[in-house]
Amino acid sequence: MPLSVPIIKVGRCLRDLLTGLALLNACYILPCTRCAWLLDFVLCASSGPREMTLPDTDIIIFYDIYGNVPGSSWSPNTWKTRLALNYKGLPYRTEWVEYPELTPLLASLGVPPSESAASPPYTLPAIYDPRTRKAIMDSYKIALYLDSTYPDTPALVRAETRVFHAAFEHAFDMVLRRHLRPLVLHRAAAVLSPPSAKYFLETREKALGFKLEELSPPGSAKRVQDWAEVEKGFSVVASWFEAAGDGRLLLSGDGTLTHADTHVAGCLMWLRLVFGPESEDWRRVEGLNGGFWKRYLAGFAKWMDTSR
């Protein structure tokens, strides 16, 4: 029997199983629904080994998700790496990727798929560095790689902060980011190109079993509750900064950027782009905690270059 037949059958089983798991976990509204991507990955693998293809480049290639506004970077995850590259002053160029192209592209670069059950096998951000001929996926792994490979640039994850960073990512997601998803996910397709928007909606709605706009309908009691949780989450995160008692606008307190700061700023950039910079919802976020988040994000302006 040809190898492709059992693989396709396995793919179908995985699709059904993981769709069910996604529905059970829908209350958390995971940032990515693994089942649809995992099915793509399994079916892609069924076509046989993929030849690794390395780009012809003399500078770092940064892979970002294509939006419907040229030069716009909208993903909270890819913003972490864009801020890191700009902060370190490393030369790079952006290669914009459509959602349906993501899995075959990263597989062709030889990137190992993620083993996390909370994310699809392949995600962005990713980079390819011609200096070492390595491709790396995941913003935290990229930050560690850049710190190690370019030690003459300012570090994002100093050795003594690794425990802090591991705890921060989990805490930030549980306290705030997971509560934002019902308010944001159904609007995200509007900032994507047509091919990516179609893929984004189909994969998530298939996994969840309902339309994304049903997550938090405007004018509903659920929307009021979601905003209450978001405002509570922002207040908790603001209290982490306030606990230092020195008025700091960066978590380090010494003016240096950390990977954790890119996590927070990336989330704010996501909200600003998806909500719209002149929208009532974005103004609401900016005004929380005495305008702290507006001041916080303003401090990142010098690292927000999207022209490369």
C-alpha positions as CSV (number, residue, x, y, z in Angstrom):
1,M,0.0,0.0,0.0
2,P,1.4,3.4,-0.9
3,L,2.8,5.4,2.1
4,S,0.6,8.4,1.3
5,V,-2.7,6.5,2.0
6,P,-2.1,5.8,5.7
7,I,-0.6,9.2,6.2
8,I,-3.7,10.8,4.8
9,K,-5.9,8.6,7.0
10,V,-3.8,9.6,10.0
11,G,-4.2,13.2,9.0
12,R,-7.9,12.9,9.0
13,C,-7.9,11.3,12.4
14,L,-5.7,14.0,13.8
15,R,-8.0,16.6,12.3
16,D,-11.0,15.1,14.0
17,L,-9.3,14.6,17.3
18,L,-7.6,18.0,17.5
19,T,-10.8,19.7,16.4
20,G,-12.5,18.2,19.4
21,L,-9.7,19.3,21.7
22,A,-9.8,22.8,20.3
23,L,-13.6,22.9,21.1
24,L,-12.9,21.7,24.7
25,N,-10.3,24.5,25.1
26,A,-12.3,27.2,23.3
27,C,-12.8,29.0,26.6
28,Y,-9.1,29.9,26.4
29,I,-9.3,30.9,22.7
30,L,-5.8,29.7,21.9
31,P,-3.8,32.0,19.6
32,C,-3.5,29.3,17.0
33,T,-5.6,26.2,16.5
34,R,-3.2,23.4,16.0
35,C,-5.4,20.9,14.3
36,A,-5.7,22.6,10.9
37,W,-2.0,23.4,10.7
38,L,-1.1,19.9,11.9
39,L,-3.3,18.4,9.1
40,D,-1.5,20.6,6.6
41,F,1.8,19.5,8.0
42,V,0.9,15.8,7.8
43,L,-0.4,16.1,4.2
44,C,2.7,18.1,3.2
45,A,4.9,15.3,4.6
46,S,2.9,12.7,2.7
47,S,4.4,14.0,-0.5
48,G,7.8,12.8,0.5
49,P,11.0,14.4,1.7
50,R,11.3,18.1,0.9
51,E,14.6,19.4,-0.4
52,M,16.1,22.1,1.9
53,T,16.4,25.3,0.0
54,L,18.5,28.1,1.6
55,P,18.1,31.7,0.4
56,D,20.8,33.5,-1.5
57,T,21.4,36.5,0.8
58,D,24.1,38.4,2.6
59,I,21.9,39.8,5.4
60,I,19.4,38.3,7.8
61,I,16.0,37.5,6.3
62,F,13.1,38.2,8.7
63,Y,9.9,36.4,7.8
64,D,6.7,38.3,8.7
65,I,3.0,37.7,7.9
66,Y,1.7,39.7,4.9
67,G,-0.9,42.3,5.7
68,N,-3.2,44.3,3.4
69,V,-1.3,47.5,4.0
70,P,2.2,47.4,2.4
71,G,4.9,47.6,5.0
72,S,2.5,46.9,7.9
73,S,3.5,44.5,10.5
74,W,0.5,43.4,12.5
75,S,1.2,40.2,14.3
76,P,2.1,40.5,18.1
77,N,4.5,37.6,17.7
78,T,6.4,38.9,14.7
79,W,6.6,42.3,16.3
80,K,8.8,40.8,19.0
81,T,11.5,39.9,16.5
82,R,11.2,43.1,14.5
83,L,11.7,45.1,17.6
84,A,14.7,42.9,18.6
85,L,16.4,43.3,15.2
86,N,15.8,47.1,15.2
87,Y,17.0,47.4,18.8
88,K,20.2,45.5,18.1
89,G,20.8,47.5,14.9
90,L,21.4,44.4,12.8
91,P,21.0,44.6,9.0
92,Y,18.1,42.6,7.7
93,R,15.3,42.5,5.2
94,T,11.7,41.4,5.5
95,E,10.2,38.7,3.4
96,W,6.4,38.9,3.7
97,V,4.7,35.5,3.8
98,E,1.0,34.6,3.2
99,Y,-0.5,32.2,5.7
100,P,-0.9,29.3,3.2
101,E,2.8,29.6,2.3
102,L,4.1,29.4,5.8
103,T,4.4,25.6,6.3
104,P,6.1,24.7,3.0
105,L,8.4,27.7,3.4
106,L,9.7,26.9,6.8
107,A,9.9,23.2,6.0
108,S,12.0,24.0,2.9
109,L,14.4,26.0,5.2
110,G,14.9,22.9,7.4
111,V,13.2,24.4,10.4
112,P,12.1,21.7,12.9
113,P,8.4,21.8,13.6
114,S,7.3,23.0,17.0
115,E,6.6,20.2,19.6
116,S,4.2,22.4,21.6
117,A,0.6,21.2,21.8
118,A,-0.5,24.9,22.2
119,S,0.8,26.0,18.8
120,P,0.8,24.8,15.2
121,P,3.9,23.0,13.8
122,Y,5.1,26.0,12.0
123,T,4.6,29.6,13.0
124,L,6.2,33.1,12.5
125,P,8.4,34.9,13.4
126,A,11.3,33.1,11.8
127,I,14.7,34.3,10.5
128,Y,17.4,33.0,8.2
129,D,20.9,34.1,9.0
130,P,23.5,33.6,6.1
131,R,26.3,34.0,8.6
132,T,25.6,30.7,10.2
133,R,23.3,29.3,7.5
134,K,20.7,28.7,10.2
135,A,16.9,29.2,10.2
136,I,15.3,29.8,13.5
137,M,11.6,29.9,14.4
138,D,10.0,31.3,17.6
139,S,10.6,34.8,19.0
140,Y,12.3,33.6,22.2
141,K,14.6,31.2,20.4
142,I,15.4,34.0,18.0
143,A,16.3,36.4,20.8
144,L,18.6,33.8,22.4
145,Y,20.2,33.1,19.0
146,L,20.8,36.8,18.3
147,D,22.3,37.4,21.7
148,S,24.6,34.4,21.3
149,T,25.6,35.0,17.7
150,Y,26.0,38.8,17.9
151,P,27.4,39.4,21.5
152,D,28.5,42.9,20.6
153,T,24.8,44.0,20.4
154,P,22.7,44.7,23.5
155,A,21.3,41.5,25.0
156,L,17.6,40.9,25.2
157,V,17.7,37.9,27.5
158,R,20.6,38.2,29.9
159,A,21.6,35.0,31.5
160,E,20.3,36.1,34.9
161,T,16.9,36.9,33.5
162,R,16.0,33.5,31.9
163,V,13.9,32.3,34.8
164,F,12.1,35.7,34.8
165,H,11.4,35.5,31.1
166,A,10.0,32.0,31.3
167,A,7.7,33.0,34.1
168,F,6.7,36.3,32.5
169,E,5.5,34.8,29.2
170,H,3.2,32.4,31.0
171,A,1.9,35.1,33.4
172,F,1.3,37.7,30.7
173,D,-0.7,35.3,28.6
174,M,-2.8,34.1,31.5
175,V,-3.4,37.6,33.0
176,L,-4.0,39.6,29.8
177,R,-3.4,38.2,26.4
178,R,-5.9,35.3,26.4
179,H,-8.6,37.8,27.4
180,L,-7.8,40.0,24.4
181,R,-8.3,37.2,21.8
182,P,-12.2,37.2,21.8
183,L,-12.1,41.0,21.1
184,V,-9.4,40.9,18.4
185,L,-9.5,37.6,16.5
186,H,-12.7,38.2,14.5
187,R,-11.2,41.6,13.4
188,A,-7.8,40.3,12.4
189,A,-8.9,39.0,9.0
190,A,-9.6,42.6,8.0
191,V,-5.9,43.5,8.1
192,L,-4.8,40.4,6.1
193,S,-4.6,39.9,2.3
194,P,-7.4,37.9,0.8
195,P,-5.5,34.6,0.6
196,S,-4.3,34.9,4.2
197,A,-7.7,36.1,5.5
198,K,-9.5,33.2,3.9
199,Y,-7.0,30.7,5.4
200,F,-7.1,32.5,8.8
201,L,-10.9,32.3,9.1
202,E,-11.3,28.8,7.7
203,T,-8.7,27.2,9.9
204,R,-9.8,28.8,13.1
205,E,-13.6,28.5,12.5
206,K,-13.2,24.9,11.5
207,A,-11.3,24.1,14.7
208,L,-13.6,26.1,17.0
209,G,-16.8,25.1,15.4
210,F,-18.3,28.6,15.2
211,K,-17.8,31.9,13.5
212,L,-15.1,34.2,15.1
213,E,-17.5,37.1,15.4
214,E,-19.5,34.9,17.8
215,L,-16.6,35.0,20.3
216,S,-17.6,38.5,21.6
217,P,-20.5,40.0,19.7
218,P,-20.8,43.9,19.8
219,G,-23.3,45.1,22.4
220,S,-23.5,41.7,24.1
221,A,-23.1,40.9,27.8
222,K,-20.1,38.8,26.7
223,R,-18.4,41.8,25.2
224,V,-18.9,43.8,28.4
225,Q,-17.4,40.9,30.4
226,D,-14.5,40.5,28.0
227,W,-13.6,44.2,28.3
228,A,-13.8,44.0,32.1
229,E,-11.3,41.1,32.0
230,V,-9.0,43.0,29.7
231,E,-9.0,46.1,31.8
232,K,-8.3,44.0,34.9
233,G,-5.5,42.3,33.1
234,F,-3.9,45.6,32.0
235,S,-4.1,46.8,35.6
236,V,-2.3,43.7,36.8
237,V,0.5,44.1,34.3
238,A,0.8,47.8,35.1
239,S,1.2,46.9,38.7
240,W,4.3,44.9,37.8
241,F,5.9,48.0,36.5
242,E,4.7,50.1,39.5
243,A,6.0,47.6,42.0
244,A,9.6,48.9,41.4
245,G,8.5,52.3,42.7
246,D,10.8,54.2,40.3
247,G,8.4,55.1,37.5
248,R,10.1,52.8,35.0
249,L,8.7,52.4,31.5
250,L,10.8,49.3,30.7
251,L,10.9,46.2,32.8
252,S,14.7,46.2,33.2
253,G,14.6,49.5,35.0
254,D,18.0,50.5,33.5
255,G,16.7,51.7,30.2
256,T,17.7,48.5,28.3
257,L,15.1,46.5,26.3
258,T,14.3,43.0,27.3
259,H,12.5,40.2,25.4
260,A,9.6,40.6,27.9
261,D,9.2,44.2,26.8
262,T,8.9,43.2,23.2
263,H,6.2,40.8,24.3
264,V,4.2,43.7,25.8
265,A,4.9,46.2,23.0
266,G,4.1,43.6,20.3
267,C,0.7,43.0,21.9
268,L,0.0,46.7,22.0
269,M,1.0,47.1,18.3
270,W,-1.4,44.2,17.5
271,L,-4.2,46.0,19.2
272,R,-3.5,49.4,17.6
273,L,-3.4,47.9,14.1
274,V,-6.3,45.6,14.4
275,F,-8.6,48.0,16.3
276,G,-7.4,51.0,14.2
277,P,-5.3,53.9,15.6
278,E,-8.2,56.2,15.6
279,S,-10.8,53.7,16.9
280,E,-12.7,54.0,20.2
281,D,-11.4,50.7,21.3
282,W,-7.7,51.7,20.8
283,R,-8.3,55.0,22.6
284,R,-9.8,53.0,25.5
285,V,-6.6,50.9,25.7
286,E,-4.4,54.0,25.5
287,G,-6.3,55.6,28.4
288,L,-6.1,52.7,30.8
289,N,-4.0,53.1,34.0
290,G,-3.7,56.8,33.7
291,G,-2.4,56.7,30.1
292,F,0.5,54.4,31.0
293,W,0.2,52.3,27.9
294,K,0.3,55.2,25.6
295,R,3.5,56.4,27.2
296,Y,4.9,52.9,27.2
297,L,4.4,52.3,23.5
298,A,5.6,55.8,22.6
299,G,9.0,54.8,24.0
300,F,9.3,52.1,21.3
301,A,8.9,54.5,18.3
302,K,12.7,54.4,17.6
303,W,12.5,50.6,17.1
304,M,9.4,50.4,15.0
305,D,10.9,50.7,11.6
306,T,9.0,48.5,9.1
307,S,10.7,49.9,5.9
308,R,13.2,47.1,5.7
